Amino acid sequence: MAVFIYLADLYPEAGLAPAIGDPLRGPYLRWLAFYGSCFEPAVVDRAMKREPAPASTAPYGDYDTMLKTLTDQLAAGPYLLGERFSAADVLWGTALTWTTMFKLVPELPAISAYMARVNARPAVARARAKDAELAAAQG
């Protein structure tokens, strides 16, 4: 999360982060923080078949609550900040693509539609092409 915040703020011309003072800055930071403090722990607990911690000590409550919070926001879309694409969508689009691929997160309609929107962006195609080029160079 820190790397996403740092890079998006370092290169404001890319338009991937609401500026400090922008009303969307809070929701932007919320969704970045939600990833690391709620989504990841809930997914790991589920994958490891661990019981969640008591609700009073678990930042995400339980897996189903975390997933509903996420899917409700994705359904409001098209992106986490509504019409505005941000670095939060770069993080979440990548994470959801990976976690659904490994069946750690179900491919619910809101998640599938969101991943399709994020993965259809031209920058994603360019990044994947560069990754393939670098992988090929490694042999």
N, CA, C and O atoms as CSV, one atom per row, in Angstrom:
chain,resi,resn,atom,element,x,y,z
A,1,MET,N,N,0.823,-1.178,0.000
A,1,MET,CA,C,0.000,0.000,0.000
A,1,MET,C,C,0.873,1.249,0.000
A,1,MET,O,O,0.589,2.197,-0.733
A,2,ALA,N,N,1.915,1.266,0.798
A,2,ALA,CA,C,2.775,2.443,0.886
A,2,ALA,C,C,3.418,2.763,-0.453
A,2,ALA,O,O,3.560,3.932,-0.810
A,3,VAL,N,N,3.804,1.742,-1.190
A,3,VAL,CA,C,4.430,1.960,-2.498
A,3,VAL,C,C,3.418,2.581,-3.465
A,3,VAL,O,O,3.765,3.477,-4.234
A,4,PHE,N,N,2.185,2.114,-3.428
A,4,PHE,CA,C,1.154,2.687,-4.302
A,4,PHE,C,C,0.933,4.159,-3.973
A,4,PHE,O,O,0.873,4.996,-4.874
A,5,ILE,N,N,0.814,4.475,-2.694
A,5,ILE,CA,C,0.611,5.874,-2.285
A,5,ILE,C,C,1.804,6.723,-2.717
A,5,ILE,O,O,1.638,7.793,-3.303
A,6,TYR,N,N,2.993,6.238,-2.424
A,6,TYR,CA,C,4.207,6.990,-2.738
A,6,TYR,C,C,4.317,7.275,-4.235
A,6,TYR,O,O,4.505,8.424,-4.636
A,7,LEU,N,N,4.202,6.246,-5.052
A,7,LEU,CA,C,4.378,6.436,-6.496
A,7,LEU,C,C,3.262,7.285,-7.109
A,7,LEU,O,O,3.521,8.129,-7.967
A,8,ALA,N,N,2.033,7.061,-6.671
A,8,ALA,CA,C,0.927,7.853,-7.218
A,8,ALA,C,C,1.079,9.325,-6.844
A,8,ALA,O,O,0.747,10.204,-7.639
A,9,ASP,N,N,1.575,9.598,-5.644
A,9,ASP,CA,C,1.802,10.988,-5.237
A,9,ASP,C,C,3.052,11.573,-5.877
A,9,ASP,O,O,3.103,12.774,-6.144
A,10,LEU,N,N,4.060,10.744,-6.128
A,10,LEU,CA,C,5.298,11.204,-6.755
A,10,LEU,C,C,5.069,11.646,-8.194
A,10,LEU,O,O,5.730,12.563,-8.682
A,11,TYR,N,N,4.135,10.994,-8.868
A,11,TYR,CA,C,3.835,11.297,-10.274
A,11,TYR,C,C,2.378,11.754,-10.416
A,11,TYR,O,O,1.561,11.035,-10.990
A,12,PRO,N,N,2.052,12.930,-9.905
A,12,PRO,CA,C,0.659,13.390,-9.943
A,12,PRO,C,C,0.119,13.551,-11.361
A,12,PRO,O,O,-1.091,13.479,-11.580
A,13,GLU,N,N,1.012,13.769,-12.322
A,13,GLU,CA,C,0.569,13.931,-13.710
A,13,GLU,C,C,-0.108,12.669,-14.252
A,13,GLU,O,O,-0.851,12.745,-15.231
A,14,ALA,N,N,0.136,11.522,-13.637
A,14,ALA,CA,C,-0.515,10.279,-14.064
A,14,ALA,C,C,-1.982,10.253,-13.645
A,14,ALA,O,O,-2.769,9.485,-14.200
A,15,GLY,N,N,-2.357,11.079,-12.677
A,15,GLY,CA,C,-3.753,11.161,-12.252
A,15,GLY,C,C,-4.245,9.944,-11.494
A,15,GLY,O,O,-5.443,9.662,-11.507
A,16,LEU,N,N,-3.361,9.220,-10.838
A,16,LEU,CA,C,-3.758,7.994,-10.158
A,16,LEU,C,C,-4.079,8.170,-8.680
A,16,LEU,O,O,-4.456,7.208,-8.011
A,17,ALA,N,N,-3.934,9.395,-8.162
A,17,ALA,CA,C,-4.249,9.638,-6.753
A,17,ALA,C,C,-4.942,10.980,-6.608
A,17,ALA,O,O,-4.473,11.984,-7.143
A,18,PRO,N,N,-6.052,11.004,-5.889
A,18,PRO,CA,C,-6.649,12.299,-5.559
A,18,PRO,C,C,-5.662,13.096,-4.701
A,18,PRO,O,O,-5.030,12.552,-3.795
A,19,ALA,N,N,-5.545,14.361,-4.992
A,19,ALA,CA,C,-4.625,15.215,-4.238
A,19,ALA,C,C,-5.125,15.405,-2.813
A,19,ALA,O,O,-6.312,15.246,-2.527
A,20,ILE,N,N,-4.196,15.747,-1.927
A,20,ILE,CA,C,-4.586,16.099,-0.565
A,20,ILE,C,C,-5.550,17.280,-0.674
A,20,ILE,O,O,-5.280,18.256,-1.374
A,21,GLY,N,N,-6.653,17.178,0.017
A,21,GLY,CA,C,-7.693,18.199,-0.058
A,21,GLY,C,C,-8.839,17.816,-0.986
A,21,GLY,O,O,-9.938,18.356,-0.860
A,22,ASP,N,N,-8.605,16.906,-1.905
A,22,ASP,CA,C,-9.654,16.407,-2.799
A,22,ASP,C,C,-10.602,15.550,-1.958
A,22,ASP,O,O,-10.127,14.734,-1.168
A,23,PRO,N,N,-11.914,15.701,-2.097
A,23,PRO,CA,C,-12.860,14.893,-1.310
A,23,PRO,C,C,-12.711,13.382,-1.522
A,23,PRO,O,O,-13.135,12.597,-0.674
A,24,LEU,N,N,-12.113,12.970,-2.642
A,24,LEU,CA,C,-11.924,11.544,-2.886
A,24,LEU,C,C,-10.663,10.986,-2.230
A,24,LEU,O,O,-10.436,9.777,-2.269
A,25,ARG,N,N,-9.835,11.853,-1.625
A,25,ARG,CA,C,-8.589,11.378,-0.998
A,25,ARG,C,C,-8.887,10.394,0.135
A,25,ARG,O,O,-8.215,9.368,0.242
A,26,GLY,N,N,-9.853,10.676,0.960
A,26,GLY,CA,C,-10.197,9.774,2.061
A,26,GLY,C,C,-10.659,8.413,1.568
A,26,GLY,O,O,-10.119,7.400,2.011
A,27,PRO,N,N,-11.649,8.343,0.657
A,27,PRO,CA,C,-12.054,7.038,0.136
A,27,PRO,C,C,-10.909,6.293,-0.571
A,27,PRO,O,O,-10.806,5.070,-0.480
A,28,TYR,N,N,-10.070,7.030,-1.259
A,28,TYR,CA,C,-8.901,6.433,-1.928
A,28,TYR,C,C,-8.004,5.742,-0.894
A,28,TYR,O,O,-7.640,4.578,-1.059
A,29,LEU,N,N,-7.656,6.462,0.163
A,29,LEU,CA,C,-6.806,5.887,1.204
A,29,LEU,C,C,-7.521,4.747,1.927
A,29,LEU,O,O,-6.894,3.764,2.322
A,30,ARG,N,N,-8.824,4.883,2.096
A,30,ARG,CA,C,-9.589,3.817,2.751
A,30,ARG,C,C,-9.467,2.511,1.981
A,30,ARG,O,O,-9.224,1.461,2.576
A,31,TRP,N,N,-9.633,2.567,0.657
A,31,TRP,CA,C,-9.591,1.335,-0.122
A,31,TRP,C,C,-8.196,0.755,-0.217
A,31,TRP,O,O,-8.042,-0.461,-0.328
A,32,LEU,N,N,-7.184,1.591,-0.176
A,32,LEU,CA,C,-5.822,1.057,-0.114
A,32,LEU,C,C,-5.587,0.381,1.235
A,32,LEU,O,O,-5.028,-0.715,1.289
A,33,ALA,N,N,-6.008,1.025,2.320
A,33,ALA,CA,C,-5.829,0.445,3.653
A,33,ALA,C,C,-6.685,-0.806,3.840
A,33,ALA,O,O,-6.246,-1.765,4.474
A,34,PHE,N,N,-7.891,-0.805,3.300
A,34,PHE,CA,C,-8.788,-1.958,3.421
A,34,PHE,C,C,-8.142,-3.207,2.825
A,34,PHE,O,O,-8.323,-4.315,3.330
A,35,TYR,N,N,-7.391,-3.014,1.752
A,35,TYR,CA,C,-6.726,-4.154,1.119
A,35,TYR,C,C,-5.809,-4.864,2.118
A,35,TYR,O,O,-5.934,-6.068,2.339
A,36,GLY,N,N,-4.890,-4.110,2.717
A,36,GLY,CA,C,-3.902,-4.722,3.590
A,36,GLY,C,C,-4.399,-5.080,4.975
A,36,GLY,O,O,-3.920,-6.041,5.577
A,37,SER,N,N,-5.348,-4.324,5.484
A,37,SER,CA,C,-5.780,-4.566,6.865
A,37,SER,C,C,-7.027,-5.437,6.978
A,37,SER,O,O,-7.314,-5.962,8.053
A,38,CYS,N,N,-7.755,-5.594,5.909
A,38,CYS,CA,C,-8.995,-6.387,5.961
A,38,CYS,C,C,-9.004,-7.521,4.936
A,38,CYS,O,O,-9.183,-8.685,5.295
A,39,PHE,N,N,-8.812,-7.180,3.666
A,39,PHE,CA,C,-8.904,-8.184,2.608
A,39,PHE,C,C,-7.860,-9.289,2.781
A,39,PHE,O,O,-8.208,-10.466,2.875
A,40,GLU,N,N,-6.587,-8.909,2.821
A,40,GLU,CA,C,-5.536,-9.929,2.924
A,40,GLU,C,C,-5.682,-10.815,4.156
A,40,GLU,O,O,-5.627,-12.037,4.018
A,41,PRO,N,N,-5.865,-10.258,5.363
A,41,PRO,CA,C,-6.018,-11.152,6.521
A,41,PRO,C,C,-7.225,-12.085,6.399
A,41,PRO,O,O,-7.147,-13.253,6.781
A,42,ALA,N,N,-8.321,-11.583,5.878
A,42,ALA,CA,C,-9.515,-12.421,5.741
A,42,ALA,C,C,-9.283,-13.540,4.733
A,42,ALA,O,O,-9.675,-14.682,4.974
A,43,VAL,N,N,-8.652,-13.224,3.614
A,43,VAL,CA,C,-8.383,-14.237,2.583
A,43,VAL,C,C,-7.388,-15.277,3.107
A,43,VAL,O,O,-7.567,-16.473,2.879
A,44,VAL,N,N,-6.355,-14.833,3.797
A,44,VAL,CA,C,-5.375,-15.778,4.349
A,44,VAL,C,C,-6.024,-16.668,5.396
A,44,VAL,O,O,-5.801,-17.879,5.400
A,45,ASP,N,N,-6.819,-16.091,6.280
A,45,ASP,CA,C,-7.512,-16.915,7.272
A,45,ASP,C,C,-8.389,-17.958,6.598
A,45,ASP,O,O,-8.408,-19.120,7.004
A,46,ARG,N,N,-9.110,-17.543,5.575
A,46,ARG,CA,C,-9.984,-18.491,4.858
A,46,ARG,C,C,-9.154,-19.566,4.167
A,46,ARG,O,O,-9.494,-20.747,4.245
A,47,ALA,N,N,-8.077,-19.181,3.496
A,47,ALA,CA,C,-7.245,-20.148,2.769
A,47,ALA,C,C,-6.577,-21.140,3.717
A,47,ALA,O,O,-6.403,-22.312,3.381
A,48,MET,N,N,-6.203,-20.660,4.905
A,48,MET,CA,C,-5.537,-21.518,5.889
A,48,MET,C,C,-6.543,-22.270,6.761
A,48,MET,O,O,-6.163,-23.027,7.654
A,49,LYS,N,N,-7.833,-22.050,6.487
A,49,LYS,CA,C,-8.915,-22.688,7.242
A,49,LYS,C,C,-8.835,-22.366,8.738
A,49,LYS,O,O,-9.125,-23.202,9.594
A,50,ARG,N,N,-8.426,-21.109,9.022
A,50,ARG,CA,C,-8.363,-20.649,10.410
A,50,ARG,C,C,-9.673,-19.973,10.764
A,50,ARG,O,O,-10.311,-19.330,9.931
A,51,GLU,N,N,-10.048,-20.131,11.991
A,51,GLU,CA,C,-11.208,-19.413,12.493
A,51,GLU,C,C,-10.828,-17.939,12.605
A,51,GLU,O,O,-9.719,-17.624,13.035
A,52,PRO,N,N,-11.718,-17.042,12.231
A,52,PRO,CA,C,-11.392,-15.629,12.413
A,52,PRO,C,C,-11.297,-15.283,13.894
A,52,PRO,O,O,-11.894,-15.940,14.747
A,53,ALA,N,N,-10.546,-14.255,14.170
A,53,ALA,CA,C,-10.427,-13.776,15.550
A,53,ALA,C,C,-11.785,-13.262,16.014
A,53,ALA,O,O,-12.661,-13.003,15.189
A,54,PRO,N,N,-11.967,-13.114,17.311
A,54,PRO,CA,C,-13.219,-12.523,17.792
A,54,PRO,C,C,-13.451,-11.169,17.120
A,54,PRO,O,O,-12.506,-10.418,16.878
A,55,ALA,N,N,-14.691,-10.870,16.827
A,55,ALA,CA,C,-15.030,-9.638,16.099
A,55,ALA,C,C,-14.446,-8.389,16.753
A,55,ALA,O,O,-14.123,-7.422,16.063
A,56,SER,N,N,-14.311,-8.404,18.053
A,56,SER,CA,C,-13.783,-7.220,18.739
A,56,SER,C,C,-12.300,-7.002,18.481
A,56,SER,O,O,-11.780,-5.922,18.763
A,57,THR,N,N,-11.608,-8.009,17.951
A,57,THR,CA,C,-10.175,-7.879,17.688
A,57,THR,C,C,-9.797,-8.064,16.226
A,57,THR,O,O,-8.624,-7.940,15.875
A,58,ALA,N,N,-10.765,-8.358,15.370
A,58,ALA,CA,C,-10.483,-8.584,13.948
A,58,ALA,C,C,-10.835,-7.334,13.151
A,58,ALA,O,O,-11.977,-6.875,13.199
A,59,PRO,N,N,-9.875,-6.775,12.419
A,59,PRO,CA,C,-10.162,-5.551,11.665
A,59,PRO,C,C,-11.190,-5.757,10.559
A,59,PRO,O,O,-11.829,-4.801,10.118
A,60,TYR,N,N,-11.352,-6.990,10.114
A,60,TYR,CA,C,-12.283,-7.245,9.020
A,60,TYR,C,C,-13.576,-7.894,9.482
A,60,TYR,O,O,-14.450,-8.154,8.654
A,61,GLY,N,N,-13.729,-8.162,10.753
A,61,GLY,CA,C,-14.930,-8.824,11.242
A,61,GLY,C,C,-14.891,-10.292,10.902
A,61,GLY,O,O,-14.427,-11.104,11.702
A,62,ASP,N,N,-15.370,-10.643,9.731
A,62,ASP,CA,C,-15.272,-12.006,9.220
A,62,ASP,C,C,-15.188,-11.931,7.695
A,62,ASP,O,O,-15.431,-10.878,7.104
A,63,TYR,N,N,-14.849,-13.034,7.076
A,63,TYR,CA,C,-14.634,-13.082,5.631
A,63,TYR,C,C,-15.869,-12.594,4.865
A,63,TYR,O,O,-15.750,-11.789,3.942
A,64,ASP,N,N,-17.034,-13.075,5.242
A,64,ASP,CA,C,-18.250,-12.711,4.516
A,64,ASP,C,C,-18.546,-11.213,4.612
A,64,ASP,O,O,-18.984,-10.602,3.638
A,65,THR,N,N,-18.306,-10.627,5.780
A,65,THR,CA,C,-18.509,-9.187,5.946
A,65,THR,C,C,-17.523,-8.414,5.082
A,65,THR,O,O,-17.898,-7.451,4.415
A,66,MET,N,N,-16.262,-8.836,5.095
A,66,MET,CA,C,-15.241,-8.190,4.262
A,66,MET,C,C,-15.637,-8.262,2.793
A,66,MET,O,O,-15.580,-7.260,2.080
A,67,LEU,N,N,-16.039,-9.449,2.340
A,67,LEU,CA,C,-16.374,-9.630,0.933
A,67,LEU,C,C,-17.597,-8.803,0.548
A,67,LEU,O,O,-17.630,-8.231,-0.541
A,68,LYS,N,N,-18.592,-8.729,1.411
A,68,LYS,CA,C,-19.781,-7.918,1.120
A,68,LYS,C,C,-19.420,-6.436,1.045
A,68,LYS,O,O,-19.913,-5.724,0.170
A,69,THR,N,N,-18.578,-5.975,1.939
A,69,THR,CA,C,-18.135,-4.577,1.897
A,69,THR,C,C,-17.487,-4.279,0.546
A,69,THR,O,O,-17.772,-3.255,-0.074
A,70,LEU,N,N,-16.622,-5.173,0.100
A,70,LEU,CA,C,-15.938,-4.997,-1.178
A,70,LEU,C,C,-16.908,-5.070,-2.353
A,70,LEU,O,O,-16.899,-4.185,-3.209
A,71,THR,N,N,-17.734,-6.094,-2.412
A,71,THR,CA,C,-18.611,-6.257,-3.570
A,71,THR,C,C,-19.672,-5.160,-3.635
A,71,THR,O,O,-20.074,-4.764,-4.729
A,72,ASP,N,N,-20.129,-4.664,-2.493
A,72,ASP,CA,C,-21.067,-3.532,-2.515
A,72,ASP,C,C,-20.415,-2.315,-3.170
A,72,ASP,O,O,-21.057,-1.615,-3.954
A,73,GLN,N,N,-19.157,-2.064,-2.856
A,73,GLN,CA,C,-18.461,-0.925,-3.461
A,73,GLN,C,C,-18.212,-1.154,-4.947
A,73,GLN,O,O,-18.388,-0.240,-5.753
A,74,LEU,N,N,-17.806,-2.360,-5.313
A,74,LEU,CA,C,-17.543,-2.649,-6.721
A,74,LEU,C,C,-18.819,-2.533,-7.558
A,74,LEU,O,O,-18.776,-2.085,-8.704
A,75,ALA,N,N,-19.938,-2.934,-6.987
A,75,ALA,CA,C,-21.214,-2.853,-7.707
A,75,ALA,C,C,-21.621,-1.405,-7.961
A,75,ALA,O,O,-22.351,-1.121,-8.910
A,76,ALA,N,N,-21.151,-0.493,-7.118
A,76,ALA,CA,C,-21.470,0.929,-7.293
A,76,ALA,C,C,-20.626,1.558,-8.382
A,76,ALA,O,O,-20.974,2.631,-8.874
A,77,GLY,N,N,-19.532,0.933,-8.775
A,77,GLY,CA,C,-18.504,1.278,-9.746
A,77,GLY,C,C,-18.763,2.412,-10.692
A,77,GLY,O,O,-19.630,3.249,-10.439
A,78,PRO,N,N,-18.043,2.456,-11.756
A,78,PRO,CA,C,-17.243,1.380,-12.333
A,78,PRO,C,C,-15.913,1.112,-11.612
A,78,PRO,O,O,-15.345,0.029,-11.752
A,79,TYR,N,N,-15.426,2.072,-10.858
A,79,TYR,CA,C,-14.176,1.893,-10.127
A,79,TYR,C,C,-14.428,2.142,-8.644
A,79,TYR,O,O,-15.535,2.511,-8.250
A,80,LEU,N,N,-13.408,1.942,-7.831
A,80,LEU,CA,C,-13.574,2.108,-6.387
A,80,LEU,C,C,-13.963,3.524,-6.000
A,80,LEU,O,O,-14.649,3.725,-4.998
A,81,LEU,N,N,-13.534,4.511,-6.785
A,81,LEU,CA,C,-13.891,5.903,-6.520
A,81,LEU,C,C,-14.996,6.381,-7.458
A,81,LEU,O,O,-15.087,7.570,-7.763
A,82,GLY,N,N,-15.824,5.463,-7.908
A,82,GLY,CA,C,-16.895,5.825,-8.840
A,82,GLY,C,C,-16.354,5.877,-10.254
A,82,GLY,O,O,-15.826,4.887,-10.760
A,83,GLU,N,N,-16.484,7.025,-10.893
A,83,GLU,CA,C,-16.030,7.174,-12.275
A,83,GLU,C,C,-14.518,7.335,-12.395
A,83,GLU,O,O,-13.967,7.217,-13.489
A,84,ARG,N,N,-13.853,7.600,-11.292
A,84,ARG,CA,C,-12.420,7.907,-11.323
A,84,ARG,C,C,-11.567,6.671,-11.073
A,84,ARG,O,O,-11.676,6.036,-10.024
A,85,PHE,N,N,-10.724,6.335,-12.032
A,85,PHE,CA,C,-9.756,5.254,-11.902
A,85,PHE,C,C,-8.574,5.768,-11.090
A,85,PHE,O,O,-8.128,6.898,-11.288
A,86,SER,N,N,-8.063,4.940,-10.172
A,86,SER,CA,C,-6.954,5.375,-9.323
A,86,SER,C,C,-5.975,4.231,-9.084
A,86,SER,O,O,-6.188,3.103,-9.530
A,87,ALA,N,N,-4.902,4.546,-8.373
A,87,ALA,CA,C,-3.929,3.519,-7.995
A,87,ALA,C,C,-4.587,2.428,-7.156
A,87,ALA,O,O,-4.133,1.283,-7.168
A,88,ALA,N,N,-5.647,2.765,-6.430
A,88,ALA,CA,C,-6.372,1.739,-5.676
A,88,ALA,C,C,-6.917,0.673,-6.625
A,88,ALA,O,O,-6.933,-0.510,-6.283
A,89,ASP,N,N,-7.358,1.077,-7.800
A,89,ASP,CA,C,-7.864,0.106,-8.777
A,89,ASP,C,C,-6.736,-0.729,-9.374
A,89,ASP,O,O,-6.943,-1.893,-9.719
A,90,VAL,N,N,-5.551,-0.147,-9.497
A,90,VAL,CA,C,-4.402,-0.929,-9.957
A,90,VAL,C,C,-4.147,-2.051,-8.956
A,90,VAL,O,O,-3.976,-3.207,-9.342
A,91,LEU,N,N,-4.122,-1.705,-7.668
A,91,LEU,CA,C,-3.903,-2.697,-6.613
A,91,LEU,C,C,-5.006,-3.743,-6.602
A,91,LEU,O,O,-4.736,-4.942,-6.674
A,92,TRP,N,N,-6.239,-3.289,-6.513
A,92,TRP,CA,C,-7.366,-4.220,-6.387
A,92,TRP,C,C,-7.589,-5.044,-7.652
A,92,TRP,O,O,-7.907,-6.230,-7.563
A,93,GLY,N,N,-7.429,-4.444,-8.813
A,93,GLY,CA,C,-7.601,-5.206,-10.051
A,93,GLY,C,C,-6.612,-6.353,-10.135
A,93,GLY,O,O,-6.970,-7.468,-10.514
A,94,THR,N,N,-5.365,-6.072,-9.780
A,94,THR,CA,C,-4.330,-7.106,-9.779
A,94,THR,C,C,-4.631,-8.155,-8.725
A,94,THR,O,O,-4.577,-9.353,-9.006
A,95,ALA,N,N,-4.944,-7.720,-7.520
A,95,ALA,CA,C,-5.196,-8.651,-6.413
A,95,ALA,C,C,-6.389,-9.552,-6.696
A,95,ALA,O,O,-6.327,-10.758,-6.456
A,96,LEU,N,N,-7.462,-8.982,-7.198
A,96,LEU,CA,C,-8.652,-9.799,-7.468
A,96,LEU,C,C,-8.430,-10.746,-8.628
A,96,LEU,O,O,-8.942,-11.865,-8.616
A,97,THR,N,N,-7.682,-10.322,-9.626
A,97,THR,CA,C,-7.366,-11.222,-10.740
A,97,THR,C,C,-6.602,-12.435,-10.217
A,97,THR,O,O,-6.894,-13.570,-10.593
A,98,TRP,N,N,-5.632,-12.192,-9.355
A,98,TRP,CA,C,-4.817,-13.275,-8.810
A,98,TRP,C,C,-5.628,-14.146,-7.859
A,98,TRP,O,O,-5.604,-15.372,-7.976
A,99,THR,N,N,-6.340,-13.539,-6.926
A,99,THR,CA,C,-7.051,-14.334,-5.915
A,99,THR,C,C,-8.227,-15.118,-6.498
A,99,THR,O,O,-8.550,-16.198,-6.003
A,100,THR,N,N,-8.863,-14.595,-7.532
A,100,THR,CA,C,-9.927,-15.390,-8.164
A,100,THR,C,C,-9.329,-16.522,-8.995
A,100,THR,O,O,-9.903,-17.608,-9.077
A,101,MET,N,N,-8.184,-16.267,-9.607
A,101,MET,CA,C,-7.527,-17.300,-10.404
A,101,MET,C,C,-7.202,-18.521,-9.537
A,101,MET,O,O,-7.300,-19.658,-9.998
A,102,PHE,N,N,-6.817,-18.281,-8.286
A,102,PHE,CA,C,-6.481,-19.370,-7.378
A,102,PHE,C,C,-7.645,-19.774,-6.476
A,102,PHE,O,O,-7.468,-20.503,-5.501
A,103,LYS,N,N,-8.840,-19.286,-6.819
A,103,LYS,CA,C,-10.074,-19.651,-6.111
A,103,LYS,C,C,-10.053,-19.258,-4.631
A,103,LYS,O,O,-10.717,-19.889,-3.809
A,104,LEU,N,N,-9.297,-18.225,-4.301
A,104,LEU,CA,C,-9.286,-17.705,-2.935
A,104,LEU,C,C,-10.448,-16.743,-2.714
A,104,LEU,O,O,-10.886,-16.521,-1.585
A,105,VAL,N,N,-10.934,-16.182,-3.805
A,105,VAL,CA,C,-12.078,-15.269,-3.800
A,105,VAL,C,C,-13.008,-15.738,-4.914
A,105,VAL,O,O,-12.545,-16.039,-6.014
A,106,PRO,N,N,-14.304,-15.805,-4.650
A,106,PRO,CA,C,-15.236,-16.264,-5.686
A,106,PRO,C,C,-15.412,-15.230,-6.796
A,106,PRO,O,O,-15.333,-14.025,-6.557
A,107,GLU,N,N,-15.647,-15.711,-7.991
A,107,GLU,CA,C,-15.883,-14.818,-9.133
A,107,GLU,C,C,-17.349,-14.392,-9.156
A,107,GLU,O,O,-18.125,-14.808,-10.016
A,108,LEU,N,N,-17.699,-13.564,-8.198
A,108,LEU,CA,C,-19.051,-13.018,-8.127
A,108,LEU,C,C,-19.243,-12.009,-9.257
A,108,LEU,O,O,-18.260,-11.464,-9.761
A,109,PRO,N,N,-20.480,-11.749,-9.664
A,109,PRO,CA,C,-20.710,-10.828,-10.785
A,109,PRO,C,C,-20.026,-9.469,-10.617
A,109,PRO,O,O,-19.423,-8.973,-11.569
A,110,ALA,N,N,-20.102,-8.863,-9.450
A,110,ALA,CA,C,-19.480,-7.547,-9.253
A,110,ALA,C,C,-17.963,-7.625,-9.386
A,110,ALA,O,O,-17.336,-6.710,-9.920
A,111,ILE,N,N,-17.378,-8.707,-8.905
A,111,ILE,CA,C,-15.924,-8.880,-8.997
A,111,ILE,C,C,-15.520,-9.136,-10.438
A,111,ILE,O,O,-14.559,-8.537,-10.921
A,112,SER,N,N,-16.227,-10.007,-11.130
A,112,SER,CA,C,-15.899,-10.311,-12.533
A,112,SER,C,C,-16.015,-9.079,-13.416
A,112,SER,O,O,-15.151,-8.830,-14.256
A,113,ALA,N,N,-17.072,-8.312,-13.231
A,113,ALA,CA,C,-17.264,-7.107,-14.047
A,113,ALA,C,C,-16.169,-6.082,-13.764
A,113,ALA,O,O,-15.664,-5.439,-14.684
A,114,TYR,N,N,-15.806,-5.931,-12.497
A,114,TYR,CA,C,-14.745,-4.993,-12.123
A,114,TYR,C,C,-13.411,-5.423,-12.734
A,114,TYR,O,O,-12.703,-4.603,-13.318
A,115,MET,N,N,-13.066,-6.709,-12.601
A,115,MET,CA,C,-11.808,-7.195,-13.180
A,115,MET,C,C,-11.794,-6.995,-14.687
A,115,MET,O,O,-10.760,-6.634,-15.250
A,116,ALA,N,N,-12.913,-7.221,-15.344
A,116,ALA,CA,C,-12.973,-7.026,-16.796
A,116,ALA,C,C,-12.700,-5.570,-17.152
A,116,ALA,O,O,-11.972,-5.292,-18.105
A,117,ARG,N,N,-13.281,-4.635,-16.394
A,117,ARG,CA,C,-13.036,-3.206,-16.664
A,117,ARG,C,C,-11.576,-2.842,-16.452
A,117,ARG,O,O,-10.966,-2.181,-17.293
A,118,VAL,N,N,-11.017,-3.271,-15.331
A,118,VAL,CA,C,-9.621,-2.928,-15.034
A,118,VAL,C,C,-8.687,-3.585,-16.047
A,118,VAL,O,O,-7.783,-2.932,-16.569
A,119,ASN,N,N,-8.897,-4.860,-16.325
A,119,ASN,CA,C,-7.995,-5.587,-17.230
A,119,ASN,C,C,-8.141,-5.174,-18.686
A,119,ASN,O,O,-7.277,-5.500,-19.501
A,120,ALA,N,N,-9.207,-4.467,-19.034
A,120,ALA,CA,C,-9.393,-3.983,-20.405
A,120,ALA,C,C,-8.668,-2.663,-20.658
A,120,ALA,O,O,-8.623,-2.191,-21.794
A,121,ARG,N,N,-8.108,-2.072,-19.626
A,121,ARG,CA,C,-7.423,-0.786,-19.781
A,121,ARG,C,C,-6.146,-0.963,-20.604
A,121,ARG,O,O,-5.421,-1.938,-20.406
A,122,PRO,N,N,-5.863,-0.046,-21.515
A,122,PRO,CA,C,-4.662,-0.165,-22.358
A,122,PRO,C,C,-3.364,-0.286,-21.559
A,122,PRO,O,O,-2.456,-0.998,-21.987
A,123,ALA,N,N,-3.250,0.378,-20.430
A,123,ALA,CA,C,-2.021,0.294,-19.638
A,123,ALA,C,C,-1.792,-1.118,-19.106
A,123,ALA,O,O,-0.645,-1.537,-18.947
A,124,VAL,N,N,-2.860,-1.853,-18.831
A,124,VAL,CA,C,-2.720,-3.227,-18.364
A,124,VAL,C,C,-2.139,-4.079,-19.486
A,124,VAL,O,O,-1.251,-4.896,-19.243
A,125,ALA,N,N,-2.622,-3.901,-20.698
A,125,ALA,CA,C,-2.084,-4.652,-21.840
A,125,ALA,C,C,-0.605,-4.327,-22.045
A,125,ALA,O,O,0.195,-5.219,-22.328
A,126,ARG,N,N,-0.242,-3.057,-21.904
A,126,ARG,CA,C,1.169,-2.676,-22.062
A,126,ARG,C,C,2.028,-3.306,-20.967
A,126,ARG,O,O,3.128,-3.784,-21.243
A,127,ALA,N,N,1.541,-3.309,-19.748
A,127,ALA,CA,C,2.305,-3.900,-18.637
A,127,ALA,C,C,2.461,-5.406,-18.830
A,127,ALA,O,O,3.536,-5.953,-18.586
A,128,ARG,N,N,1.418,-6.067,-19.257
A,128,ARG,CA,C,1.505,-7.515,-19.489
A,128,ARG,C,C,2.470,-7.839,-20.624
A,128,ARG,O,O,3.207,-8.822,-20.549
A,129,ALA,N,N,2.470,-7.033,-21.656
A,129,ALA,CA,C,3.408,-7.242,-22.766
A,129,ALA,C,C,4.847,-7.057,-22.286
A,129,ALA,O,O,5.733,-7.828,-22.655
A,130,LYS,N,N,5.076,-6.035,-21.463
A,130,LYS,CA,C,6.415,-5.806,-20.927
A,130,LYS,C,C,6.838,-6.961,-20.018
A,130,LYS,O,O,7.988,-7.398,-20.067
A,131,ASP,N,N,5.918,-7.456,-19.188
A,131,ASP,CA,C,6.212,-8.605,-18.333
A,131,ASP,C,C,6.600,-9.827,-19.175
A,131,ASP,O,O,7.561,-10.527,-18.855
A,132,ALA,N,N,5.853,-10.074,-20.242
A,132,ALA,CA,C,6.159,-11.208,-21.109
A,132,ALA,C,C,7.514,-11.034,-21.769
A,132,ALA,O,O,8.274,-11.994,-21.894
A,133,GLU,N,N,7.821,-9.823,-22.190
A,133,GLU,CA,C,9.115,-9.542,-22.805
A,133,GLU,C,C,10.254,-9.803,-21.809
A,133,GLU,O,O,11.253,-10.434,-22.157
A,134,LEU,N,N,10.102,-9.326,-20.598
A,134,LEU,CA,C,11.130,-9.525,-19.577
A,134,LEU,C,C,11.268,-11.004,-19.207
A,134,LEU,O,O,12.380,-11.489,-19.000
A,135,ALA,N,N,10.153,-11.716,-19.123
A,135,ALA,CA,C,10.197,-13.140,-18.822
A,135,ALA,C,C,10.897,-13.911,-19.933
A,135,ALA,O,O,11.687,-14.814,-19.661
A,136,ALA,N,N,10.611,-13.559,-21.183
A,136,ALA,CA,C,11.256,-14.218,-22.312
A,136,ALA,C,C,12.761,-13.976,-22.307
A,136,ALA,O,O,13.539,-14.863,-22.660
A,137,ALA,N,N,13.164,-12.790,-21.911
A,137,ALA,CA,C,14.588,-12.458,-21.853
A,137,ALA,C,C,15.309,-13.266,-20.773
A,137,ALA,O,O,16.517,-13.483,-20.858
A,138,GLN,N,N,14.565,-13.708,-19.760
A,138,GLN,CA,C,15.145,-14.519,-18.682
A,138,GLN,C,C,15.333,-15.976,-19.096
A,138,GLN,O,O,16.015,-16.746,-18.421
A,139,GLY,N,N,14.719,-16.334,-20.212
A,139,GLY,CA,C,14.885,-17.691,-20.731
A,139,GLY,C,C,13.875,-18.587,-20.179
A,139,GLY,O,O,13.858,-19.774,-20.504
